[in-house]
């Protein structure tokens, strides 16, 4: 016990002796000389004793290193005499005799440590994973590599022996300390945290294969699954799946059990890409880990389950919606990734033309009526609605939403999540909201007759209602509302406008090049008026997974319910009649807007045909 206390005193003494401003005497005790940091943490061979550290301060060290002239040192001493107690480092920085890098190099030299810049490729993921990311960023301690039981770390605070000692205790390894700039450490930490521990997947799979056994049917199955789900390789593998998906800008993760393997696929830019195929006996542990993270019942494997996970990746919050479905070979998991940075981005980056943005914004400012956004699942309808809400004045207006579930939290809105099991349906929530003095109501989706009738009632009584509907194009919306059970005259009286949209993949800017269209498409291109000799496409590269596409952009079709359209709705509300009246207005259709984006070199004719083929057939 006494020896441990002396060890702590020795560390504290070395810390203060290393500071130039420390002006006090320390009495030696009978236990002998006090060990310096160099002995505690095994730095490079060049070491300094406590007495040497006490004699030299940062300025003299810089002089000895050739980074300060004798004249500059004299000036520093003169400044210190003028203002007793002023820190030497502050004077050096104030006079411009040294910069932050020079100071760090001097402090490293004083402690017998090496000073150098650190690069991302020098970091071993296994070493980085020894400490929690929050601990690393908070204390500017960057694990670099492990060799022969010695952990090499970088720090910008070499005098902080308490943190260094804590790292030693946490890892159980001797330390080799390097001093580096705070900027280098923060940049690398942010990058690695953004990748959320870029593990070697093959090593992780091997680890799990060794550690996880096939789960047999028994009374202890739940207990075994929970144990496996808590094992470190399983946790790392699931973390990798999530972080890699976010890094690749995926919208969904599919974890599919097969007879001999588990298939992992990411939906990127609307298309599924197969990523890896770990062995099938890993599957129960992976699913159980996700269930634990989602607060689901790991013992229930016969019924579907839904849950959610909130994670932080790269300093930003990400919401994960987890859906689990029993299949023949096990439970299939689909994880929807909801990134708050992907919404409220405004219309400028959405692909809307300036004219459409102006017209659409005018509709958002209407005091009452219904504004619908239509399209299939995954066409960006929710993002458009959230962007619309971001353009309203949340301080002076009462904005409320009814969603299933609430996808993104909006600080300026009152959001209600639908829960059919307890009777909180869209219609029930809407009915209650009408008694809450609303100005603007966003309904996640109009699904049934009751919800649509309440929405119409709200629009006719002085409220602006924003909602979505699943239709192929804008004119088809009228027929869909009639089929749901709304009288045509009520549609004409309450509906302000309809925006139909699709998402198409953009050409990868890294491998974009002139493109010669195949013969089977030249006729189609000629009909559009495009010049087949001035088209572009992506060649395919590592940055776009050799697909030739990177990111997505919207194509739009906006139908304003003017007097002419209202007359058609009241007299003949068939899809053909409404579509004919819409085309006569001269407003671009989805296909025409897509062709305009092909002409601008943003996407390809193949991509436009892929998402609008059903419309052309109609």
Protein Blocks (a to p, Z undefined) as FASTA:
>chain_A
ZZmmmmmmmmmmmmmmmpmklccdddddfkbpaddfklmnopafbdcdfklmmmpcfklm
mmmnopacfklmmmmmmmmmmmghiafklmmmmnopacfklmmmmmmmmnopacddddfk
lpcfklmmmpcfklmmmnopacfbdcehiacdddfblklmmlmmmmmmmnopacdddddd
fklmmmmmmmmmmnnopadfklmmmmmmmmpccddddfklmmmmmmmmmpmklmmmmmmm
mmmmmmnopabdcddddfkbccddddeehiacdfbdcdfklmmmmmmmmmmmnopafkbc
kbccdddddddeehiacdddddddddfkbccdddddddfklgonbjmlnopafklmmmmm
mmmmpmbdcdddeddehilmmmmmmmmmmmpcfklpccdddddddfbdcfkbccddddfk
nopafklmmmmmmmnopabdcdfbafbfklmmmmmmmmmnopacddddddfblmlmmmmm
mmnopafklmmmmmmbdcdddddddddfklgccddddfklmmmmmmnopafklcccdebi
fkloonopgcjddddddddddfklmmmmmmomcfklmmmmmmmnopacfklmmmmmmmno
pacfklmmmmmmmmmmZZ
